[in-house]
Amino acid sequence: MLTPRPVTGDPEVRFSVLGPVRVWRGGEELPVRPKQQRVVLAALLARGGQPVPLSEFVDLLWEGRAPASAANAVHRYIGALRRLLEPDLPVRSAGRWLTRQAGGYRLSVDADSLDLLRFRELVATARRAEPAEAVDLYVTALELWRDRCAAGLEPVSRHHPAFVTLEHEYVSTVCEAAEAAVRSGSAPAVLEPLRRAVERNPLDEALVAHLLLALADDGKQAEAVSLYHGVRHRLAEELGVDPGRELTAAYERLLHGHPTAGPAAAGTGDGAQRPAVFLTPSQLPADLSCFTGRREPLRQALALAAERGGALRILAVDGIPGVGKTALAVHTAHRAVRHFPDGQLYVDLRGFTPNGEPADPHEVLAGFLSAFDVPPQRMPDTLDARAALYRSVLTGRRVLVVLDNAWGVEQVEPLLPGTPECMVIVTSRPRLTGLAAAHGARLTTLEVPSADEATATFLNRVKGVRADADAEAVRQIVDRCGRLPLAVAIAAARAASCPSHPLPRIAAELTSAGRGLDGFSDDHLDNDVRAVFSWSYRTLSAPAARLFRLLPLHPGNDVGVSALASLAGTSPAATAAAVGELVRARLLTVRKGHRYRCHDLVLAYASELAASEGAARTAALARLHDHYRQTVSLANRLIRSQLYEAEPPPPLDGVQVEPLSDGSAALEWLSTERPVLNALVQELAARGEARAAWETAVSMQLFQQRSGLWPEWSAGMRCALESARRAEDMEGVARTCRGLAGAHLFRGSTAAALPLLHEAEVTFEGIGMTVEVAHTLRNIGSVHIALGDNEEALVHLDRALRLLSTHPHPYLEATTLVWASEAHLDLGDVLLAQELAEKSLAISRSLRLPDGEGPALATLSRVYRRRGDLSAAIAACRGAVEAARLLGHLRGAAEDLLLLGDLLVEAGRSEAAREAWQEVLELETGPDSPHAAEARERLARLRLVRGSARQDAKGQVQ
């Protein structure tokens, strides 16, 4: 067990992850539960003091099926861990152990507080020590492993890369310890660690080979022979294979009485020692002379190349076509050559090429073995045998292997060395998650470079050729290239080949080409942008290819599966399968929240192919529009108590409505789809689909109001109103007039709201929509209250209540009563104001309408304040704040918190008032928020009052 370093003033805290996850504080073991909290702690410990991104916690806990509240749940687990480790930690304090860092969390541990770091410290020391001393250090390190990493958290601890990587590190260390023990003649010392490791990994042939030789070295030949035959039987029964070269060679040496040679001596595969001089292949392609940028991926790759010991190092780089994966891999390899003096292997696996099949690993291995001077007559026939010989040849050698343009994990696995001295760099369009799970590969997704990096790349390519490299013109060119390195390279090559052609003209030509790809093709280029994308497109099944051709119809930057299912008119399951193909081909990339996006140039390629869809495009567009029209209507119904606008007609055939479960899910969907919905209103209006345009705009307005998105609200309503007027859709005119008036009112243009509301009132009356007339009269009354004209307000509010007495609508009645109460309170009739507010509250509570209850409580709070009952006023105001929070009504909550702070000051509770006003600043962060401005003003006054009080107290003391 660990011996912690004493920490002055803090109880000792120790952690263990090499086995079950455990924590001690001051000698007492702490209970870590539930299981999800142990998983979070295990992830922090497995990183050994490095930050863990929030996305990794979510992936660990929900394995790709995370709910909308996943991030909040992770924050709660982190908070619970903080309280567990430091129970006396003040609220909102960062604490000593768990800190927020780099978009995630970090646990501050060292070798004295975490067994994993102690293990690594001992192993590092062992590697520097003489063999006899090294064995003792290795054994001490391996004794820290009581079971698999994070045991008890299966299945996640068995399959997630964070823990699989540590298991590989453990196995590799056991092999190192065995080699050191055999070399120093102390094999018995490592028998127990070897037996434990083989028990956990019974089919790991490298481990079994080491145990075999250690047993023989200790005089236990009979046990070694029995072990070999037992493993051979299991391999045949469970996997249908024979033992590989490494295990077979160890067995042959055992039989011939040479156990101390060690598995590393199997270089030739026939029991002979590796020759002292061997061929050193150097197969890397030429480095790109103008390579620029990629500082962080390059830094991480070179740091991995410089590591020593542990497991086989694998870096798997994925990304969209043309993003520069090969350039990064080759450049990294050239920079890292000094770490791999025994050779560098390179192969293009042709996973995505214009013609031919992907490279066969069987043939690739023949080339790799030939590079190490293995003669053809000794080349085994089967893939497994060649892979085993390849691993044997590379054992103990420091070789860098670059596997470029891989199709998938199955193509890569036979080409992996079996020794930690080597490193593999793999590039692939799809993300090779299986390589991380099975072999601990480090995955890196290469994104398009920043605008500055892309500009620097262009300038570097035309350096010395052009004297007119104006930064602004270059920036326009790289923007048109979508910053895609291949497109930037083609544009730069064209600029360099025609130095008399001004760069601004090249930028203008690319811009005038629209969304086409003609600016990025060339008869003399076999890897232009169109061609590179086509190699991925050709791999798609017919459904995935059809979905790809329809992608340009979607107006947003990213999209979810339900929208894509509606676009294609296919089931969610079939669409998810097609999306999976597009992601693997890197024609779509995954974004947070199960959403997908397409690079602009990839989308341009899809647009070129879409001409073949013909009439199907029209039907697909109709389904897409209907998907959003239906879902935004559902979202609106979930966040409001009563539905005002007309329900849309039934969905079109093939349309999938987003499965929103509650108001929280509706708010999240609306927040995510905001840009698409705003664009959709404009698009529908432009196409003359007036009703769809105004229904969509009206369904968005409550969300926009509560979220403070008033410019968007105003723009959408104005567009929908103009469309409704053109179509002479009178209901649409009335509803959008009222909606636009609301946007004016919330933006402070109170006077501009009244003409629109009166037009809406007259129009609704003309088409016989009495309830909507009452609704509009209620709004007119609220505007007059804002203008200070309470008598006029009551004229309209009383008329609204009379209409609602014959056309009942409880929610409208409740909210109209609140406004009437406000007017009477302003006029000094406190008792009538209280009666009306209490009646409104009773209606809302009987029908469980939180968006009616909140305003009633806020008004009652003002009534109680006027009557001098501060306790009742504060209680009612707190209720209003909670109702607003429940609805996600940020503006309403901020307004009520301002009042709450005022009431608390009057009650002599200035600290509580400060907290209320501080919360207003947290809710409304916009620079133009009037509530935030009022909160800042109140906080400043409070500080002045406090300062004055302290000065008075000081004077009295003196």
TAURLIN-V205139 format. One record per helix or strand of 2 or more residues. SS is the DSSP state (H for helix, E for strand). FROM is the first residue (numbers start at 1). TO is the last residue. Records with the same first field share a line. If there is no record, write none. Layout:
SS=FROM-TO ; FROM-TO
This chain:
E=13-16 ; 22-25 ; 28-29 ; 52-53 ; 98-101 ; 104-107 ; 313-318 ; 344-348 ; 400-406 ; 423-428 ; 442-445 ; 558-560 ; 589-591 ; 595-597
H=35-46 ; 54-62 ; 70-85 ; 115-128 ; 131-142 ; 156-159 ; 161-184 ; 187-200 ; 205-217 ; 221-239 ; 245-255 ; 259-261 ; 263-265 ; 295-306 ; 325-335 ; 337-339 ; 361-371 ; 376-378 ; 383-394 ; 409-413 ; 433-439 ; 451-462 ; 471-480 ; 485-497 ; 503-512 ; 518-520 ; 529-537 ; 542-553 ; 561-568 ; 572-584 ; 600-613 ; 615-639 ; 663-686 ; 690-707 ; 710-727 ; 730-746 ; 750-766 ; 770-786 ; 790-806 ; 810-826 ; 830-847 ; 850-866 ; 870-887 ; 890-906 ; 910-923 ; 930-957
